[in-house]
Amino acid sequence: MTAQRKKQKMNRLNRIAGQVRGVAQMVEDDRYCIDILNQLQAVKAALARAESEILKDHAACCVADAIASGDQREQEQKFRELIDLMERARR
């Protein structure tokens, strides 16, 4: 992962952390439940975008490197990791 991509990811994750702190403050302030739920939906969407970006990087770097290496064991491991991840996401 390039330094620029890492910085972008860290910025995105820091924004999400700020959103979560904001939601906690809304609960502390006894804000209207629907407002809190709307913010939670925004946090979930932001996390999904972050997850998607990291998954794309994994495919572009780690998986591509395993394929290029020609090492069948490494290729199978990367494939197994992706399958396990998708199975956990369905639960």
N, C-alpha and C positions, 0 to 999 in steps of 0.2 A: 504494500500500500504506500502510495507516495505521501510525502509530508503534507501536501495540499489536501489530499483526500482525507487524511487523518484529521487535519485541522477542521475540515468541513463536518466530519462526523462528530468530533468533540463539540463543536459549536451547536450542532443539532441536538446532541444529548444534553448539553447544558441548558438549552432552551426548554427541553422537555422537563428537566429537573426543576426549572423555574416554574413551569406550569403546574407541576405536582405540588410544589410549595404553595402556589397560589390557591390550589384546590383545598389544601389543608387549612389555609387561612380562611377560606370561605366557610368551611365547616366550623372553625373556631368562632367565626363571626355570626354563626347561625343564619347564613344566607339561605335563600329560597332553594328548596331541594332541586327543582328543575334547573335552576341556574348552575348548581353544582354538577348535576348529571350532564348538562351540556358541556361543561368544561372537562369532565371525565371522558366524554366522547372525543373531544378534541385531543386529549392526551393519548387516548388509544389510537387515534388516526396518526398522530405524530410518531408514536412508537412503531406502528406498522410501516410507515415510510422509512424510518431508520432501519428497521429489520430488512426491508426490501433492498435498500442500498448496500447493506453489509452482505446480504446474500449475493447480490450482483458482483460485488468485489470478490467474494469467495469463489464464485464460478469463474470469473475472469482471471484470477491469480492462482489460487490453490488447486482448483480442479484442472485448469488449463495446464499448469505445471506438471500435475500428475499424468495427464494425457501425453504431454510432450516428452516426459521422462521415459515412456515405454515400459515402466515398471507396473506390471499387472496387479501386483499386491497393493501398491499405492493407489492405483486407479480404483480397485475394488473397495478399498478403505474409504476413499472420498465419496464414492457412490453410496456406500452403506451409511456414512454420516448424513448425507442428504436425505436418504430414505427415512432414517431414524428421526431426523428433525421434522420431516413432513408428517410422520405418524404421530409424533407428540403434539403437533399443532392441531391435528384433527380431534384430539381428545377434549 
